Amino acid sequence: MDINTLVNVTSRAWSMTVLALMQDGVPGRQAALLSASGAGRTALVRSLDHLIELGLVERNPGHGHPLRPEYRITQKGAAFGQTAQAIASAAPQAPPLLRRAWTLPILAVSRQPRHFSDIKAELGTITDRALSQSLQGLQKHHWISREIDTAAYPPRPLYRAANVGVTISEALNLAR
C-alpha cells in the first residue's frame, strides 16, 4: 500500500479497527462492531461509509435489515485487514494513539532516521503543526525516538521509529 492510500484509509479514526475486527471474524453488523470496538455509533458509521467509498468494505447483499445493514470485507480490504490485525496485536494497549489520523503514516515513513522536513515531504498533505503534535505524541509513548544530528549544520533532530513503533512500521512496510 502506498503512503497516500494509507493516509486516506487512516483519515477516519475507526477504519483500521473495523478492518482488524472484521478480519478477526467479528460479524459485520453495527451492533457487533460497536460492542467489539467501543466506538460511538456515528463515528463507526462514518468509518464504515469511508471504507465502502474506498472499496475495502461492502454491504452484504441480501443480508440484514435496511435499518440494520450487514457489511463484509472485500478482497482488497482483506490485505488491509491483515495489516490492521498485525498493528492491533503489536500495540493492544494503545488504541487511542492508533486512531489518530497521522500516527500510522508517520510510523510508516519513519523506519529509517528522517528529518522533520523529509517526513513532511513524504506525507505531502500534513501541516507543520499536525506533524509536530503527532511526533510529540509518538515520542511521549516511546514509539518515535528523537536524536540530534550533530553532523548537520545547523544541528537538526532526526526521528526514527522505536520500540512498538518499529513493529508497527514493519507491519506497514510489509504491506507496501
C-alpha positions as CSV (number, residue, x, y, z in Angstrom):
1,M,0.0,0.0,0.0
2,D,1.4,3.4,-0.9
3,I,1.6,6.2,1.6
4,N,-1.3,8.2,0.1
5,T,-3.6,5.2,0.4
6,L,-2.6,4.7,4.0
7,V,-3.2,8.4,4.7
8,N,-6.6,8.1,3.1
9,V,-7.6,4.9,5.0
10,T,-6.5,6.3,8.4
11,S,-8.3,9.6,7.9
12,R,-11.2,8.1,9.8
13,A,-10.5,7.1,13.4
14,W,-12.1,3.7,13.5
15,S,-11.2,2.5,10.0
16,M,-8.2,0.3,10.9
17,T,-10.0,-1.0,14.0
18,V,-13.1,-2.0,11.9
19,L,-10.9,-3.8,9.3
20,A,-9.0,-5.6,12.1
21,L,-12.2,-6.7,13.8
22,M,-13.8,-7.9,10.6
23,Q,-10.6,-9.7,9.6
24,D,-10.7,-11.4,13.0
25,G,-14.2,-12.7,12.3
26,V,-16.4,-10.2,14.2
27,P,-19.7,-10.2,12.3
28,G,-20.2,-7.2,10.1
29,R,-23.2,-5.9,11.8
30,Q,-23.2,-2.5,13.5
31,A,-24.2,-3.9,16.9
32,A,-21.3,-6.4,16.9
33,L,-18.8,-3.9,15.7
34,L,-19.9,-1.3,18.2
35,S,-19.6,-3.7,21.0
36,A,-16.2,-5.1,19.9
37,S,-14.6,-1.7,19.1
38,G,-16.0,0.6,21.7
39,A,-16.7,3.3,19.1
40,G,-19.6,5.6,19.1
41,R,-22.4,4.9,16.6
42,T,-21.8,8.0,14.5
43,A,-18.1,7.5,14.3
44,L,-18.5,3.8,13.4
45,V,-21.0,4.6,10.7
46,R,-18.8,7.3,9.2
47,S,-15.8,4.9,9.2
48,L,-17.9,2.2,7.5
49,D,-19.1,4.6,4.9
50,H,-15.5,5.7,4.3
51,L,-14.3,2.1,3.9
52,I,-17.2,1.5,1.5
53,E,-16.1,4.5,-0.6
54,L,-12.5,3.1,-0.7
55,G,-13.8,-0.3,-1.7
56,L,-12.4,-2.1,1.3
57,V,-15.8,-3.0,2.8
58,E,-19.2,-3.5,1.1
59,R,-22.8,-4.0,2.2
60,N,-23.6,-7.7,2.2
61,P,-26.3,-8.0,-0.4
62,G,-29.4,-9.9,0.7
63,H,-28.5,-9.8,4.4
64,G,-29.6,-7.5,7.1
65,H,-32.5,-5.2,7.5
66,P,-32.3,-1.8,5.7
67,L,-32.1,-0.1,9.0
68,R,-29.5,-2.6,10.4
69,P,-27.3,-3.4,7.4
70,E,-24.6,-6.0,7.4
71,Y,-21.1,-5.5,6.0
72,R,-18.4,-7.7,4.7
73,I,-14.8,-7.1,3.9
74,T,-13.8,-7.1,0.2
75,Q,-10.8,-8.9,-1.3
76,K,-9.0,-5.5,-1.5
77,G,-9.9,-4.9,2.2
78,A,-8.6,-8.3,3.3
79,A,-5.0,-7.1,2.7
80,F,-5.6,-4.0,4.8
81,G,-7.3,-6.2,7.4
82,Q,-4.3,-8.4,7.8
83,T,-2.1,-5.3,8.2
84,A,-4.6,-3.9,10.7
85,Q,-4.5,-7.1,12.7
86,A,-0.7,-7.0,12.9
87,I,-0.8,-3.5,14.1
88,A,-3.5,-4.2,16.7
89,S,-1.6,-7.2,18.0
90,A,1.6,-5.1,18.2
91,A,0.0,-2.4,20.3
92,P,-3.0,-3.8,22.1
93,Q,-2.8,-1.2,24.9
94,A,-2.7,2.0,22.8
95,P,-5.9,2.2,20.7
96,P,-6.4,6.0,21.1
97,L,-3.0,6.7,19.7
98,L,-3.6,4.3,16.8
99,R,-6.9,6.1,16.0
100,R,-5.1,9.4,15.4
101,A,-5.0,10.4,11.7
102,W,-1.3,10.7,11.3
103,T,0.1,8.1,13.6
104,L,0.3,5.2,11.2
105,P,1.6,7.2,8.2
106,I,4.3,8.8,10.3
107,L,5.4,5.4,11.6
108,A,5.4,4.0,8.0
109,V,7.9,6.6,6.8
110,S,10.0,6.7,10.0
111,R,11.5,3.3,9.8
112,Q,14.8,4.9,8.8
113,P,16.0,8.1,10.5
114,R,14.3,11.1,9.0
115,H,14.4,14.9,9.4
116,F,11.2,16.7,10.1
117,S,11.2,18.2,6.5
118,D,11.7,14.7,5.0
119,I,8.7,13.3,6.8
120,K,6.6,16.3,5.8
121,A,7.7,16.0,2.2
122,E,6.8,12.2,2.1
123,L,3.4,12.7,3.7
124,G,2.5,15.7,1.5
125,T,-0.7,17.0,2.9
126,I,0.3,17.1,6.6
127,T,0.7,20.6,8.2
128,D,3.7,21.5,10.3
129,R,1.5,21.7,13.4
130,A,-0.1,18.3,12.8
131,L,3.3,16.7,12.2
132,S,4.8,18.4,15.2
133,Q,2.0,17.4,17.5
134,S,2.0,13.8,16.2
135,L,5.7,13.5,16.7
136,Q,5.4,14.7,20.2
137,G,2.6,12.3,21.0
138,L,4.6,9.4,19.5
139,Q,7.7,10.4,21.5
140,K,5.7,10.6,24.7
141,H,4.6,6.9,24.1
142,H,8.2,6.0,23.1
143,W,7.1,4.9,19.6
144,I,9.5,7.5,18.0
145,S,12.9,8.4,19.1
146,R,14.4,11.9,18.6
147,E,18.1,12.3,18.2
148,I,20.1,15.4,17.3
149,D,22.1,15.1,14.1
150,T,25.3,16.9,15.1
151,A,26.8,16.2,11.7
152,A,24.4,18.6,10.0
153,Y,24.9,22.3,10.2
154,P,23.0,23.6,12.0
155,P,22.3,20.5,14.1
156,R,18.8,19.1,13.4
157,P,16.7,16.5,15.0
158,L,16.3,13.0,13.4
159,Y,13.2,11.0,14.1
160,R,13.1,7.2,13.9
161,A,10.5,4.6,14.9
162,A,11.3,2.9,18.2
163,N,10.0,0.1,20.4
164,V,6.4,-0.7,19.4
165,G,6.7,1.9,16.6
166,V,9.3,-0.4,14.9
167,T,6.9,-3.3,14.9
168,I,4.1,-1.2,13.5
169,S,6.4,0.3,10.9
170,E,7.5,-3.2,9.8
171,A,3.9,-4.3,9.5
172,L,3.0,-1.3,7.4
173,N,6.1,-1.7,5.2
174,L,5.4,-5.3,4.6
175,A,2.0,-4.2,3.1
176,R,3.6,-1.5,0.9
